[in-house]
Amino acid sequence: MTSASRASSLTVLVLGADGYIGWPMTMHLSRLGHRVVAVDNLARRRWDREGGTYSLLPIKSMPQRVRRWQELTKNAIEWRRADLTDFAAVDRLFAEFKPAAVVHFAEQRSAPFSMIDREHAVFTQVNNVAGTLNLLFAIRDRVPDCHLIKLGTMGEYGTPNIDIEEGYLDIEHNGRRDRLPFPKVPGSFYHLSKVHDSANIHFACRVWGIRATDLNQGVVYGVGTEDTALHPDLSTRFDFDSIWGTALNRFCVQAAVGQPLTVYGKGGQTRGYLDIRDTMACITLALENPAERSECRVFNQFTEQFSINQLAELVSLTRAQHGLETAVSHIPNPRFETESHYYNAKHQHLLDLGLKPHMLGDTLLDSVIGKVAKYAKRVDPVLLAKPSVTWKSGGNEVWKQYSAKGGSSAIAGSAMIRPGFSQTRAKAAV
Ligand SMILES: NC(=O)c1ccc[n+]([C@@H]2O[C@H](COP(=O)([O-])OP(=O)(O)OC[C@H]3O[C@@H](n4cnc5c(N)ncnc54)[C@H](O)[C@@H]3O)[C@@H](O)[C@H]2O)c1
């Protein structure tokens, strides 16, 4: 099948469609004329309730979002509630829809969440690794030509003291040469789950001839796409707390409510970043230019690199243009990470496919700060200011205080975190 015919109108499963990126992606692909099946088990809303966290921008339920989208655009989205760790449910989806492509966002994606305690670490790895394995088997047995587009993270690589390549490294060792997966030294049990996924996907491509694109994505920012702008009911989530929010989101909210920007440690931690509109574009490019059969293609999906100090400075400068002064405060780093290091990651493949990046300019930051300022009253100052998980000892007093308020643990009853895990038991548990 050529990429042109693939691009015309495809049946695409968007897994994790209720999430921050999954919801705008669902609308984007629907706008482009694809048949989109939106799948999620709504776990993220339960994890929020467990930890007392929430989206600063109010978000609607999936049925409400889908109804509003259809009413405004006349484009259909088919919504299915399903859990990827439930193989029978995954298999039914593949048997029913025979998708040409799957865009897979449906994982537990917080590093601090995976570091709370043993249960959260085990849960994260089983949820993510078993969910992805189930997908690989469903593709092999139901639709072997299906293109798996899987969201990984730049955090899989860690911060090596050499340039980071796109997935593979040409190595010469003791006089012999080979091209091997790039070495990975990730920084949390969450990031490790993505590394395990990558190894499983690479294996399935080699052995079963599956076609896959593994997107090592940088940190995504922004909430505005042309589709979320259509109506407040189509908003996507915005997280600002220390478990789900990014440093940039935290800084935008701190600036909006006039609090000092809290930098973890020295602030030299450097990562790749991209605008959510570029995430839409990158995934669309991957979809329209599919990997070959047996190919496990890896793209580093980000557009710019920043250190945490540079982000704090950008937010301060944005506020200074309105005559506002912003303090920056360095607090003890709850994570275990290098705070000053070399970082140079390649990100050429998506540019070669035609990506035209949006850069993190003052306009974007100003609009994000302006948007969150409207919801300043919803900001919980403790969730905003205090990290609730440390890498050395797990969930601290803030986590305990908020999870006690949240009631029963969203994962505590899960069969996955007890010895003797099986898929059938997991089905009942999650
Ligand atoms: N947001 C970022 O900056 C960023 C950066 C790099 C990579 N990523 C990756 O992109 C993907 C999407 O991120 P996001 O920020 O939208 O996350 P999110 O938490 O907002 O969304 C993930 C969605 O997946 C669903 N989900 C989780 N486990 C599931 C399961 N077993 N079955 C069905 N649904 C399940 C959740 O309910 C949630 O709605 C994740 O895989 C994440 O690791 C995100």
The ligand as a MOL file (V3000), in Angstrom:
LIG
                    3D

  0  0  0     0  0            999 V3000
M  V30 BEGIN CTAB
M  V30 COUNTS 44 48 0 0 0
M  V30 BEGIN ATOM
M  V30 1 N 2.5690 14.8430 27.9580 0
M  V30 2 C 3.8700 14.8280 27.6540 0
M  V30 3 O 4.5680 15.8430 27.7690 0
M  V30 4 C 4.5050 13.5670 27.1310 0
M  V30 5 C 5.8760 13.5640 26.8430 0
M  V30 6 C 6.4550 12.3880 26.3450 0
M  V30 7 C 5.6960 11.2590 26.1300 0
M  V30 8 N 4.3600 11.3020 26.4350 0 CHG=1
M  V30 9 C 3.5760 10.0800 26.2080 0
M  V30 10 O 2.4260 10.3900 25.4420 0
M  V30 11 C 1.3180 9.6070 25.8760 0
M  V30 12 C 0.1400 10.5070 26.2120 0
M  V30 13 O 0.5250 11.4140 27.2470 0
M  V30 14 P -0.5520 12.3460 27.9300 0
M  V30 15 O 0.1940 13.4780 28.5360 0
M  V30 16 O -1.6580 12.6160 26.9910 0 CHG=-1
M  V30 17 O -1.0530 11.3810 29.1170 0
M  V30 18 P -2.4610 11.3380 29.8590 0
M  V30 19 O -2.2390 10.6980 31.1990 0
M  V30 20 O -3.1270 12.6660 29.8330 0
M  V30 21 O -3.2950 10.3320 28.9300 0
M  V30 22 C -3.0880 8.9350 28.9150 0
M  V30 23 C -4.4580 8.2770 28.7550 0
M  V30 24 O -4.2830 6.8650 28.6690 0
M  V30 25 C -5.3050 6.2280 29.4110 0
M  V30 26 N -4.8240 4.8980 29.8250 0
M  V30 27 C -3.7830 4.6000 30.6380 0
M  V30 28 N -3.6570 3.2850 30.7880 0
M  V30 29 C -4.6210 2.7090 30.0400 0
M  V30 30 C -5.0170 1.3630 29.7730 0
M  V30 31 N -4.4020 0.3390 30.3580 0
M  V30 32 N -6.0660 1.1500 28.9340 0
M  V30 33 C -6.7170 2.1700 28.3420 0
M  V30 34 N -6.4070 3.4660 28.5740 0
M  V30 35 C -5.3700 3.7330 29.4040 0
M  V30 36 C -5.5690 7.1600 30.5890 0
M  V30 37 O -6.8590 6.9830 31.1480 0
M  V30 38 C -5.3810 8.5350 29.9530 0
M  V30 39 O -6.5970 9.0950 29.5220 0
M  V30 40 C 1.7990 8.7720 27.0530 0
M  V30 41 O 2.1370 7.4820 26.6170 0
M  V30 42 C 3.0390 9.5090 27.5110 0
M  V30 43 O 3.9630 8.6510 28.1270 0
M  V30 44 C 3.7430 12.4140 26.9320 0
M  V30 END ATOM
M  V30 BEGIN BOND
M  V30 1 1 1 2
M  V30 2 2 2 3
M  V30 3 1 2 4
M  V30 4 1 4 5
M  V30 5 2 4 44
M  V30 6 2 5 6
M  V30 7 1 6 7
M  V30 8 2 7 8
M  V30 9 1 8 9
M  V30 10 1 8 44
M  V30 11 1 9 10
M  V30 12 1 9 42
M  V30 13 1 10 11
M  V30 14 1 11 12
M  V30 15 1 11 40
M  V30 16 1 12 13
M  V30 17 1 13 14
M  V30 18 2 14 15
M  V30 19 1 14 16
M  V30 20 1 14 17
M  V30 21 1 17 18
M  V30 22 2 18 19
M  V30 23 1 18 20
M  V30 24 1 18 21
M  V30 25 1 21 22
M  V30 26 1 22 23
M  V30 27 1 23 24
M  V30 28 1 23 38
M  V30 29 1 24 25
M  V30 30 1 25 26
M  V30 31 1 25 36
M  V30 32 1 26 27
M  V30 33 1 26 35
M  V30 34 2 27 28
M  V30 35 1 28 29
M  V30 36 1 29 30
M  V30 37 2 29 35
M  V30 38 1 30 31
M  V30 39 2 30 32
M  V30 40 1 32 33
M  V30 41 2 33 34
M  V30 42 1 34 35
M  V30 43 1 36 37
M  V30 44 1 36 38
M  V30 45 1 38 39
M  V30 46 1 40 41
M  V30 47 1 40 42
M  V30 48 1 42 43
M  V30 END BOND
M  V30 END CTAB
M  END
